[in-house]
């Protein structure tokens, strides 16, 4: 028989659900879609430019024409994706104001500060990307190379600023409230909030993993099709080595992040572990969902969750029952967070096995792995890395529910209460579909020209998309003197 407390909790949750404004569902769906789309572009803005500079450096240092050709072509891809990211990011900025006036109206003075910093970094990135692209035929080789460094630095700073805003919603601080309004903002405390460092490092490493494996995957496909020349082997190696070096570091950082969540965000940790009740000797549940407050269909490994959280089986983990029923996440929300966490860990483990396999193959033959099974798996690694990234983003965003700003603002209180939002969601879908298809068509056009041996200037057009030849005389001369 249910207890009176249980019945009261159910009634409170039903009442809270009934009070949700009709705009909440379309607003959340639209924000989830647009954020999920935009987050795929972030790694290429952050890390593809770094891969570009690695190729550029090798080309100059060793007189490697194919490395310079890679750098030139990757700079074009980076420019296209930067433009797409600018469009999707602009839509997101409008959505914050239109869909979530409760957030921006009350906490905009604090929440908006990291975005102002991000805007500065974005302008710097856009300026230096333009200089770098135009500079292929107009600047001395090493001067041109150094114009690319601010692009990498600015992209990292911009990412850190956006993560600062997101992490502030998880662990808000740096503000003084009076009468329900923000009366004082301490910018440094807002930016460097309690969750900033581990979230920003985690995201930055994820960007390099996604970009590295995605680039490696493209050249792995070429190698599978018989293109085993220096150009394809080098393109594969630069991407795969960067991702392979960063991935083990990310595994360690992910473990630290999980422990930080255990200490600072017990509600989210309970969802990660699919834990309805507080206890010790908590098992690690693989798969499974929460139905009527009970775990169904999961595979439980005894004591592992407690061991991972506190290094002892007796570690006590707070469950969902420790959260007030009125602000307790729904069973569906908890299940989504838990399954996304499982996917994130599972895909990261698969990628780590791929890296270990590559090391073993290299150790045996001391050459770029050409095993077709390995190349086939490497060709899929970029897609797997994107799935890992998306699932991690779901953990971060859905894991905060039902709060928009934890402890201060519920999501249902942040959403607009005006109008029918479904048409706006449909419009956003149309915009993003058009932008996505346009970007793919442009990239496909570029790759076709590259396969044909053209870099776009064969009609005499003076455009920033690459010199007439893979290596200019100035670059060749200085590269050979090194």
Kinemage of the C-alpha trace (Angstrom):
@kinemage 1
@onewidth
@group {chain A} dominant
@subgroup {mainchain}
@vectorlist {calphas} color= white
{ca unk a 1} P 0.000 0.000 0.000
{ca unk a 2} L 1.345 3.466 -0.814
{ca unk a 3} L 2.174 5.661 2.150
{ca unk a 4} L 0.620 9.083 2.691
{ca unk a 5} L 3.967 10.707 1.874
{ca unk a 6} L 4.048 8.793 -1.410
{ca unk a 7} L 0.529 9.903 -2.310
{ca unk a 8} L 1.376 13.512 -1.385
{ca unk a 9} L 4.442 13.405 -3.601
{ca unk a 10} L 2.420 12.113 -6.550
{ca unk a 11} L -0.193 14.838 -6.078
{ca unk a 12} L 2.475 17.540 -5.907
{ca unk a 13} L 4.111 16.295 -9.101
{ca unk a 14} L 0.764 16.085 -10.912
{ca unk a 15} L -0.067 19.616 -9.796
{ca unk a 16} L 3.332 20.870 -10.937
{ca unk a 17} L 2.896 19.176 -14.322
{ca unk a 18} L -0.584 20.623 -14.737
{ca unk a 19} L 0.810 24.082 -14.050
{ca unk a 20} L 3.341 23.837 -16.887
{ca unk a 21} L 2.602 26.461 -19.554
{ca unk a 22} L 1.745 25.083 -23.012
{ca unk a 23} L 4.776 26.907 -24.436
{ca unk a 24} L 7.183 24.782 -22.362
{ca unk a 25} L 7.261 21.706 -24.619
{ca unk a 26} L 7.816 23.466 -27.983
{ca unk a 27} L 10.361 25.819 -26.393
{ca unk a 28} L 12.358 22.935 -24.974
{ca unk a 29} L 12.116 20.948 -28.214
{ca unk a 30} L 13.300 23.914 -30.273
{ca unk a 31} L 16.160 24.682 -27.913
{ca unk a 32} L 17.206 21.027 -27.850
{ca unk a 33} L 17.233 20.805 -31.652
{ca unk a 34} L 19.099 24.049 -32.282
{ca unk a 35} L 21.665 23.382 -29.545
{ca unk a 36} L 22.130 19.811 -30.772
{ca unk a 37} L 22.767 21.095 -34.299
{ca unk a 38} L 25.103 23.883 -33.234
{ca unk a 39} L 27.185 21.711 -30.901
{ca unk a 40} L 28.299 19.577 -33.877
{ca unk a 41} L 29.921 22.644 -35.458
{ca unk a 42} L 31.800 23.702 -32.327
{ca unk a 43} L 34.624 21.110 -32.542
{ca unk a 44} L 35.494 22.163 -36.085
{ca unk a 45} L 35.637 25.833 -35.137
{ca unk a 46} L 37.799 25.001 -32.121
{ca unk a 47} L 40.049 22.175 -33.281
{ca unk a 48} L 40.053 21.983 -37.088
{ca unk a 49} L 42.028 25.234 -37.151
{ca unk a 50} L 44.578 23.650 -34.820
{ca unk a 51} L 44.933 20.655 -37.165
{ca unk a 52} L 45.326 23.149 -39.992
{ca unk a 53} L 48.236 24.818 -38.199
{ca unk a 54} L 49.885 21.476 -37.480
{ca unk a 55} L 49.842 20.706 -41.213
{ca unk a 56} L 51.007 24.242 -42.021
{ca unk a 57} L 53.936 23.935 -39.597
{ca unk a 58} L 55.004 20.600 -41.029
{ca unk a 59} L 54.804 21.982 -44.532
{ca unk a 60} L 57.083 24.905 -43.712
{ca unk a 61} L 59.441 23.055 -41.424
{ca unk a 62} L 60.024 20.078 -43.711
{ca unk a 63} L 59.224 21.540 -47.134
{ca unk a 64} L 56.247 19.166 -47.388
{ca unk a 65} L 54.025 20.367 -50.238
{ca unk a 66} L 51.266 17.904 -49.393
{ca unk a 67} L 51.124 19.134 -45.803
{ca unk a 68} L 50.703 22.710 -47.045
{ca unk a 69} L 47.995 21.553 -49.433
{ca unk a 70} L 46.163 19.958 -46.478
{ca unk a 71} L 46.454 23.188 -44.491
{ca unk a 72} L 45.106 25.231 -47.396
{ca unk a 73} L 42.136 22.964 -47.916
{ca unk a 74} L 41.320 22.619 -44.225
{ca unk a 75} L 41.322 26.413 -43.956
{ca unk a 76} L 38.558 26.488 -46.573
{ca unk a 77} L 36.490 23.940 -44.665
{ca unk a 78} L 37.036 25.869 -41.453
{ca unk a 79} L 35.816 29.060 -43.126
{ca unk a 80} L 32.629 27.378 -44.374
{ca unk a 81} L 31.851 25.840 -40.996
{ca unk a 82} L 32.639 29.090 -39.196
{ca unk a 83} L 30.029 30.829 -41.359
{ca unk a 84} L 27.465 28.111 -40.645
{ca unk a 85} L 28.271 28.304 -36.932
{ca unk a 86} L 27.769 32.069 -37.018
{ca unk a 87} L 24.266 31.633 -38.473
{ca unk a 88} L 23.199 28.914 -36.047
{ca unk a 89} L 24.737 30.750 -33.097
{ca unk a 90} L 22.855 33.925 -34.014
{ca unk a 91} L 19.568 32.022 -34.033
{ca unk a 92} L 20.404 30.645 -30.589
{ca unk a 93} L 21.028 34.129 -29.213
{ca unk a 94} L 17.579 35.255 -30.400
{ca unk a 95} L 16.007 32.121 -28.918
{ca unk a 96} L 17.387 32.893 -25.480
{ca unk a 97} L 15.579 36.213 -25.430
{ca unk a 98} L 12.365 35.131 -27.151
{ca unk a 99} L 11.810 31.700 -25.609
{ca unk a 100} L 13.270 32.242 -22.144
{ca unk a 101} L 12.438 35.764 -20.915
{ca unk a 102} L 12.356 34.521 -17.331
{ca unk a 103} L 16.045 33.701 -17.596
{ca unk a 104} L 17.225 36.752 -19.478
{ca unk a 105} L 14.905 39.190 -17.729
{ca unk a 106} L 15.952 38.175 -14.227
{ca unk a 107} L 19.491 36.882 -14.636
{ca unk a 108} L 20.593 38.487 -17.905
{ca unk a 109} L 23.031 40.793 -16.113
{ca unk a 110} L 24.955 37.723 -14.939
{ca unk a 111} L 24.147 35.161 -17.619
{ca unk a 112} L 24.868 37.615 -20.436
{ca unk a 113} L 28.371 38.494 -19.245
{ca unk a 114} L 30.089 35.319 -20.567
{ca unk a 115} L 28.308 35.796 -23.897
{ca unk a 116} L 29.707 39.298 -24.160
{ca unk a 117} L 33.186 37.817 -23.720
{ca unk a 118} L 32.375 35.144 -26.287
{ca unk a 119} L 31.392 37.866 -28.760
{ca unk a 120} L 34.823 39.468 -28.456
{ca unk a 121} L 36.568 36.145 -29.069
{ca unk a 122} L 34.300 35.417 -32.045
{ca unk a 123} L 35.157 38.728 -33.714
{ca unk a 124} L 38.876 38.049 -33.223
{ca unk a 125} L 38.485 34.559 -34.662
{ca unk a 126} L 36.578 35.826 -37.711
{ca unk a 127} L 39.150 38.565 -38.373
{ca unk a 128} L 42.176 36.297 -38.183
{ca unk a 129} L 40.511 33.501 -40.171
{ca unk a 130} L 40.047 36.019 -42.974
{ca unk a 131} L 43.659 37.186 -42.712
{ca unk a 132} L 44.896 33.588 -42.725
{ca unk a 133} L 42.868 32.592 -45.785
{ca unk a 134} L 43.720 35.694 -47.798
{ca unk a 135} L 47.311 35.542 -46.601
{ca unk a 136} L 48.252 32.386 -48.529
{ca unk a 137} L 49.353 34.463 -51.516
{ca unk a 138} L 50.060 37.764 -49.810
{ca unk a 139} L 52.180 37.170 -46.683
{ca unk a 140} L 55.635 35.683 -46.022
{ca unk a 141} L 55.299 32.023 -45.024
{ca unk a 142} L 56.051 32.222 -41.297
{ca unk a 143} L 54.185 35.504 -40.858
{ca unk a 144} L 51.208 33.826 -42.482
{ca unk a 145} L 51.552 30.847 -40.157
{ca unk a 146} L 51.483 33.038 -37.058
{ca unk a 147} L 48.295 34.755 -38.206
{ca unk a 148} L 46.607 31.405 -37.662
{ca unk a 149} L 47.625 31.139 -34.015
{ca unk a 150} L 45.124 33.794 -32.802
{ca unk a 151} L 42.388 31.801 -34.546
{ca unk a 152} L 43.104 28.789 -32.331
{ca unk a 153} L 43.449 30.886 -29.179
{ca unk a 154} L 40.267 32.874 -29.870
{ca unk a 155} L 38.252 29.728 -30.610
{ca unk a 156} L 39.361 28.206 -27.310
{ca unk a 157} L 38.491 31.405 -25.458
{ca unk a 158} L 35.085 31.609 -27.100
{ca unk a 159} L 34.313 28.019 -26.187
{ca unk a 160} L 35.364 28.643 -22.590
{ca unk a 161} L 33.064 31.677 -22.441
{ca unk a 162} L 30.023 29.739 -23.674
{ca unk a 163} L 30.774 26.905 -21.257
{ca unk a 164} L 31.059 29.507 -18.476
{ca unk a 165} L 27.463 30.567 -19.138
{ca unk a 166} L 26.293 26.958 -19.209
{ca unk a 167} L 28.214 25.949 -16.098
{ca unk a 168} L 26.878 29.012 -14.273
{ca unk a 169} L 23.377 27.621 -14.730
{ca unk a 170} L 24.548 24.397 -13.064
{ca unk a 171} L 26.339 26.105 -10.165
{ca unk a 172} L 25.231 29.766 -10.064
{ca unk a 173} L 27.250 32.294 -8.096
{ca unk a 174} L 28.660 35.784 -8.227
{ca unk a 175} L 25.334 37.584 -7.803
{ca unk a 176} L 23.446 39.310 -5.008
{ca unk a 177} L 19.650 39.095 -5.078
{ca unk a 178} L 17.222 41.485 -3.449
{ca unk a 179} L 13.480 41.428 -3.916
{ca unk a 180} L 13.774 38.760 -6.602
{ca unk a 181} L 16.124 40.892 -8.695
{ca unk a 182} L 19.860 40.859 -9.300
{ca unk a 183} L 21.308 43.962 -7.650
{ca unk a 184} L 25.013 43.103 -7.853
{ca unk a 185} L 27.091 41.049 -10.277
{ca unk a 186} L 30.672 39.949 -9.615
{ca unk a 187} L 31.871 39.101 -13.141
{ca unk a 188} L 34.894 37.004 -12.157
{ca unk a 189} L 32.763 34.778 -9.899
{ca unk a 190} L 30.120 34.427 -12.602
{ca unk a 191} L 32.655 33.411 -15.242
{ca unk a 192} L 34.869 31.210 -13.054
{ca unk a 193} L 31.988 29.540 -11.256
{ca unk a 194} L 32.211 26.264 -9.368
{ca unk a 195} L 31.622 24.119 -12.461
{ca unk a 196} L 33.643 26.157 -14.967
{ca unk a 197} L 37.033 24.487 -14.921
{ca unk a 198} L 36.048 20.858 -15.240
{ca unk a 199} L 33.246 21.567 -17.737
{ca unk a 200} L 35.390 23.800 -19.963
{ca unk a 201} L 38.329 21.380 -20.046
{ca unk a 202} L 35.952 18.484 -20.727
{ca unk a 203} L 34.354 20.348 -23.652
{ca unk a 204} L 37.663 21.513 -25.100
{ca unk a 205} L 39.091 18.002 -25.132
{ca unk a 206} L 35.855 16.693 -26.663
{ca unk a 207} L 36.222 19.226 -29.487
{ca unk a 208} L 39.698 17.939 -30.375
{ca unk a 209} L 38.504 14.340 -30.248
{ca unk a 210} L 35.559 14.975 -32.575
{ca unk a 211} L 37.545 17.059 -35.054
{ca unk a 212} L 40.503 14.658 -35.033
{ca unk a 213} L 38.483 11.510 -35.619
{ca unk a 214} L 36.245 13.227 -38.192
{ca unk a 215} L 39.251 14.336 -40.235
{ca unk a 216} L 40.887 10.925 -39.874
{ca unk a 217} L 37.655 9.263 -40.962
{ca unk a 218} L 37.542 11.230 -44.211
{ca unk a 219} L 41.054 10.129 -45.200
{ca unk a 220} L 40.442 6.577 -43.998
{ca unk a 221} L 37.628 6.371 -46.550
{ca unk a 222} L 40.047 7.572 -49.237
{ca unk a 223} L 42.591 4.961 -48.205
{ca unk a 224} L 39.923 2.250 -48.344
{ca unk a 225} L 39.265 3.321 -51.927
{ca unk a 226} L 42.895 2.795 -52.842
{ca unk a 227} L 44.281 6.291 -52.345
{ca unk a 228} L 47.302 5.383 -50.230
{ca unk a 229} L 49.506 8.307 -51.238
{ca unk a 230} L 51.375 10.632 -48.865
{ca unk a 231} L 48.569 13.205 -48.951
{ca unk a 232} L 45.935 10.783 -47.600
{ca unk a 233} L 48.264 9.084 -45.137
{ca unk a 234} L 49.334 12.432 -43.700
{ca unk a 235} L 45.748 13.725 -43.489
{ca unk a 236} L 44.754 10.551 -41.650
{ca unk a 237} L 47.726 10.636 -39.283
{ca unk a 238} L 47.357 14.269 -38.216
{ca unk a 239} L 43.713 13.832 -37.286
{ca unk a 240} L 44.063 10.380 -35.734
{ca unk a 241} L 47.167 11.155 -33.688
{ca unk a 242} L 45.660 14.337 -32.221
{ca unk a 243} L 42.459 12.521 -31.275
{ca unk a 244} L 44.363 9.473 -30.044
{ca unk a 245} L 46.596 11.541 -27.753
{ca unk a 246} L 43.716 13.600 -26.355
{ca unk a 247} L 41.319 10.693 -25.763
{ca unk a 248} L 43.125 9.050 -22.802
{ca unk a 249} L 43.388 12.472 -21.163
{ca unk a 250} L 39.654 12.916 -21.689
{ca unk a 251} L 38.944 9.572 -20.036
{ca unk a 252} L 40.802 10.757 -16.935
{ca unk a 253} L 39.114 14.166 -17.008
{ca unk a 254} L 35.718 12.493 -17.437
{ca unk a 255} L 36.333 10.470 -14.287
{ca unk a 256} L 37.212 13.675 -12.408
{ca unk a 257} L 34.099 15.391 -13.787
{ca unk a 258} L 31.867 12.522 -12.645
{ca unk a 259} L 33.282 12.792 -9.157
{ca unk a 260} L 32.736 16.558 -9.165
{ca unk a 261} L 29.121 15.974 -10.167
{ca unk a 262} L 28.795 13.477 -7.303
{ca unk a 263} L 30.015 16.093 -4.829
{ca unk a 264} L 28.343 19.208 -6.250
{ca unk a 265} L 25.292 18.065 -8.222
{ca unk a 266} L 23.849 15.024 -6.414
{ca unk a 267} L 20.555 15.304 -8.317
{ca unk a 268} L 22.322 14.864 -11.651
{ca unk a 269} L 24.508 12.072 -10.309
{ca unk a 270} L 21.429 10.156 -9.122
{ca unk a 271} L 20.065 10.416 -12.667
{ca unk a 272} L 23.381 9.260 -14.169
{ca unk a 273} L 23.324 6.177 -11.979
{ca unk a 274} L 19.557 5.618 -12.309
{ca unk a 275} L 19.298 5.602 -8.521
{ca unk a 276} L 15.773 6.051 -7.083
{ca unk a 277} L 16.759 5.605 -3.436
{ca unk a 278} L 19.672 6.737 -1.268
{ca unk a 279} L 22.048 4.024 -0.159
{ca unk a 280} L 25.492 2.471 0.022
{ca unk a 281} L 26.990 -0.397 -2.006
{ca unk a 282} L 25.266 1.121 -5.026
{ca unk a 283} L 25.567 -0.957 -8.200
{ca unk a 284} L 26.460 0.412 -11.606
{ca unk a 285} L 23.391 0.022 -13.821
{ca unk a 286} L 24.023 -0.531 -17.515
{ca unk a 287} L 21.027 0.317 -19.644
{ca unk a 288} L 17.608 0.288 -18.093
{ca unk a 289} L 14.965 2.930 -17.553
{ca unk a 290} L 12.988 4.311 -14.629
{ca unk a 291} L 9.303 3.385 -14.648
{ca unk a 292} L 7.047 4.397 -11.752
{ca unk a 293} L 10.119 5.113 -9.671
{ca unk a 294} L 11.638 1.663 -10.197
{ca unk a 295} L 14.564 0.539 -12.355
{ca unk a 296} L 13.537 -1.745 -15.185
{ca unk a 297} L 15.583 -3.803 -17.663
{ca unk a 298} L 19.026 -2.659 -16.478
{ca unk a 299} L 22.083 -4.839 -15.873
{ca unk a 300} L 23.468 -4.168 -12.398
{ca unk a 301} L 27.137 -4.583 -11.474
{ca unk a 302} L 27.363 -4.724 -7.652
{ca unk a 303} L 29.111 -1.911 -5.701
{ca unk a 304} L 30.704 -0.296 -8.773
{ca unk a 305} L 28.870 3.061 -8.585
{ca unk a 306} L 29.905 3.508 -4.943
{ca unk a 307} L 33.481 2.520 -5.784
{ca unk a 308} L 33.682 5.017 -8.622
{ca unk a 309} L 32.141 7.815 -6.549
{ca unk a 310} L 34.136 7.441 -3.344
{ca unk a 311} L 36.625 4.578 -3.903
{ca unk a 312} L 34.800 2.472 -1.295
{ca unk a 313} L 31.806 0.121 -1.618
{ca unk a 314} L 30.368 1.782 1.475
{ca unk a 315} L 30.197 5.209 -0.201
{ca unk a 316} L 26.740 6.651 0.298
{ca unk a 317} L 25.066 8.081 -2.801
{ca unk a 318} L 22.010 10.290 -2.577
{ca unk a 319} L 19.134 9.009 -4.644
{ca unk a 320} L 16.166 10.726 -6.229
{ca unk a 321} L 14.185 10.218 -3.020
{ca unk a 322} L 16.407 12.887 -1.390
{ca unk a 323} L 14.968 15.528 -3.753
{ca unk a 324} L 11.748 17.352 -2.856
{ca unk a 325} L 8.926 15.885 -4.975
{ca unk a 326} L 7.958 19.302 -6.390
{ca unk a 327} L 11.388 19.723 -8.003
{ca unk a 328} L 12.257 16.089 -8.637
{ca unk a 329} L 13.025 15.225 -12.285
{ca unk a 330} L 10.508 13.020 -14.037
{ca unk a 331} L 11.138 9.330 -14.668
{ca unk a 332} L 11.444 10.091 -18.376
{ca unk a 333} L 14.017 12.830 -17.792
{ca unk a 334} L 16.063 10.585 -15.515
{ca unk a 335} L 15.972 7.745 -18.030
{ca unk a 336} L 17.136 10.052 -20.844
{ca unk a 337} L 20.079 11.293 -18.762
{ca unk a 338} L 21.077 7.784 -17.719
{ca unk a 339} L 20.903 6.307 -21.224
{ca unk a 340} L 22.782 9.292 -22.681
{ca unk a 341} L 25.488 8.790 -20.065
{ca unk a 342} L 25.735 5.115 -21.005
{ca unk a 343} L 26.040 6.026 -24.694
{ca unk a 344} L 28.712 8.635 -23.931
{ca unk a 345} L 30.815 6.206 -21.899
{ca unk a 346} L 30.225 3.360 -24.351
{ca unk a 347} L 31.220 5.303 -27.461
{ca unk a 348} L 34.272 6.776 -25.716
{ca unk a 349} L 35.316 3.226 -24.767
{ca unk a 350} L 34.931 2.068 -28.379
{ca unk a 351} L 37.121 4.949 -29.588
{ca unk a 352} L 39.717 4.148 -26.931
{ca unk a 353} L 39.844 0.534 -28.143
{ca unk a 354} L 40.384 1.835 -31.671
{ca unk a 355} L 43.347 3.897 -30.462
{ca unk a 356} L 44.814 0.880 -28.653
{ca unk a 357} L 44.368 -1.171 -31.840
{ca unk a 358} L 46.223 1.469 -33.865
{ca unk a 359} L 49.142 1.449 -31.401
{ca unk a 360} L 49.359 -2.337 -31.633
{ca unk a 361} L 49.334 -2.251 -35.439
{ca unk a 362} L 52.004 0.473 -35.469
{ca unk a 363} L 54.164 -1.456 -33.002
{ca unk a 364} L 54.029 -4.539 -35.241
{ca unk a 365} L 54.870 -2.873 -38.583
{ca unk a 366} L 56.152 0.654 -37.818
{ca unk a 367} L 53.995 2.202 -40.537
{ca unk a 368} L 50.598 3.790 -41.037
{ca unk a 369} L 48.029 1.009 -40.417
{ca unk a 370} L 46.575 -0.216 -43.712
{ca unk a 371} L 44.519 -3.101 -42.336
{ca unk a 372} L 41.129 -2.813 -44.050
{ca unk a 373} L 39.208 -3.737 -40.913
{ca unk a 374} L 41.029 -1.034 -38.999
{ca unk a 375} L 40.506 1.553 -41.725
{ca unk a 376} L 36.833 0.631 -41.890
{ca unk a 377} L 36.475 1.256 -38.165
{ca unk a 378} L 38.505 4.462 -38.424
{ca unk a 379} L 36.192 5.668 -41.203
{ca unk a 380} L 33.298 5.458 -38.732
{ca unk a 381} L 35.200 7.028 -35.837
{ca unk a 382} L 34.107 10.577 -36.652
{ca unk a 383} L 30.436 9.603 -36.530
{ca unk a 384} L 30.975 7.714 -33.263
{ca unk a 385} L 32.744 10.756 -31.782
{ca unk a 386} L 29.823 13.026 -32.749
{ca unk a 387} L 27.389 10.610 -31.072
{ca unk a 388} L 29.588 10.702 -27.972
{ca unk a 389} L 29.573 14.508 -28.024
{ca unk a 390} L 25.806 14.759 -28.462
{ca unk a 391} L 25.106 12.281 -25.673
{ca unk a 392} L 27.392 14.212 -23.331
{ca unk a 393} L 25.549 17.414 -24.175
{ca unk a 394} L 22.232 15.686 -23.379
{ca unk a 395} L 23.639 14.656 -20.002
{ca unk a 396} L 24.605 18.256 -19.261
{ca unk a 397} L 21.366 19.904 -20.393
{ca unk a 398} L 18.693 17.378 -19.419
{ca unk a 399} L 20.576 16.563 -16.220
{ca unk a 400} L 19.835 20.080 -14.975
{ca unk a 401} L 16.064 19.667 -15.287
{ca unk a 402} L 13.626 20.761 -13.933
{ca unk a 403} L 15.865 23.784 -13.293
{ca unk a 404} L 17.134 26.356 -15.762
{ca unk a 405} L 19.314 27.955 -13.076
{ca unk a 406} L 19.761 25.333 -10.393
{ca unk a 407} L 18.143 26.338 -7.127
{ca unk a 408} L 17.017 29.712 -8.474
{ca unk a 409} L 14.829 29.359 -11.565
{ca unk a 410} L 12.643 26.462 -12.712
{ca unk a 411} L 12.436 25.870 -16.455
{ca unk a 412} L 8.654 26.274 -16.452
{ca unk a 413} L 9.101 29.714 -14.865
{ca unk a 414} L 11.755 30.765 -17.393
{ca unk a 415} L 9.749 30.051 -20.558
{ca unk a 416} L 7.643 32.639 -22.337
{ca unk a 417} L 3.888 32.467 -21.827
{ca unk a 418} L 2.976 34.317 -25.023
{ca unk a 419} L 1.823 32.871 -28.332
{ca unk a 420} L 1.985 29.524 -30.098
{ca unk a 421} L 5.619 28.438 -30.403
{ca unk a 422} L 5.156 25.470 -32.719
{ca unk a 423} L 5.305 27.636 -35.896
{ca unk a 424} L 8.561 29.158 -34.633
{ca unk a 425} L 9.933 25.661 -34.078
{ca unk a 426} L 8.931 24.719 -37.641
{ca unk a 427} L 10.642 27.866 -38.955
{ca unk a 428} L 13.822 27.011 -37.034
{ca unk a 429} L 13.765 23.503 -38.511
{ca unk a 430} L 13.477 24.986 -41.996
{ca unk a 431} L 16.329 27.463 -41.448
{ca unk a 432} L 18.671 24.865 -40.028
{ca unk a 433} L 17.761 22.353 -42.729
{ca unk a 434} L 18.553 24.900 -45.428
{ca unk a 435} L 21.813 25.952 -43.778
{ca unk a 436} L 22.873 22.342 -43.224
{ca unk a 437} L 22.132 21.279 -46.804
{ca unk a 438} L 23.874 24.381 -48.137
{ca unk a 439} L 26.990 23.652 -46.089
{ca unk a 440} L 27.087 20.028 -47.265
{ca unk a 441} L 26.700 21.068 -50.899
{ca unk a 442} L 29.543 23.578 -50.597
{ca unk a 443} L 31.846 21.034 -48.950
{ca unk a 444} L 30.915 18.443 -51.560
{ca unk a 445} L 31.708 20.933 -54.326
{ca unk a 446} L 35.096 21.622 -52.772
{ca unk a 447} L 35.979 17.948 -52.490
{ca unk a 448} L 35.013 17.329 -56.109
{ca unk a 449} L 37.304 20.129 -57.273
{ca unk a 450} L 40.112 18.806 -55.102
{ca unk a 451} L 39.777 15.316 -56.567
{ca unk a 452} L 39.961 16.884 -60.007
{ca unk a 453} L 43.224 18.556 -59.006
{ca unk a 454} L 41.799 22.075 -58.806
{ca unk a 455} L 41.784 24.471 -55.885
{ca unk a 456} L 39.248 26.831 -57.393
{ca unk a 457} L 41.514 29.343 -59.134
{ca unk a 458} L 41.710 27.643 -62.523
{ca unk a 459} L 39.355 30.243 -63.972
{ca unk a 460} L 41.599 33.115 -62.923
{ca unk a 461} L 39.369 34.205 -60.045
{ca unk a 462} L 41.251 36.007 -57.307
{ca unk a 463} L 39.475 34.567 -54.273
{ca unk a 464} L 40.684 33.521 -50.819
{ca unk a 465} L 40.184 29.840 -51.550
{ca unk a 466} L 43.731 28.787 -52.115
{ca unk a 467} L 46.710 29.521 -54.391
{ca unk a 468} L 46.995 28.214 -57.936
{ca unk a 469} L 49.611 25.673 -56.940
{ca unk a 470} L 49.877 23.442 -53.853
{ca unk a 471} L 53.003 25.306 -52.749
{ca unk a 472} L 53.918 28.905 -53.535
{ca unk a 473} L 57.509 29.804 -54.365
{ca unk a 474} L 57.856 31.761 -51.142
{ca unk a 475} L 56.632 28.841 -49.050
{ca unk a 476} L 58.786 26.353 -50.926
{ca unk a 477} L 61.936 28.403 -50.614
{ca unk a 478} L 61.637 29.038 -46.895
{ca unk a 479} L 60.517 25.481 -46.196
{ca unk a 480} L 63.595 24.008 -47.903
{ca unk a 481} L 65.946 26.257 -45.989
{ca unk a 482} L 64.734 24.898 -42.651
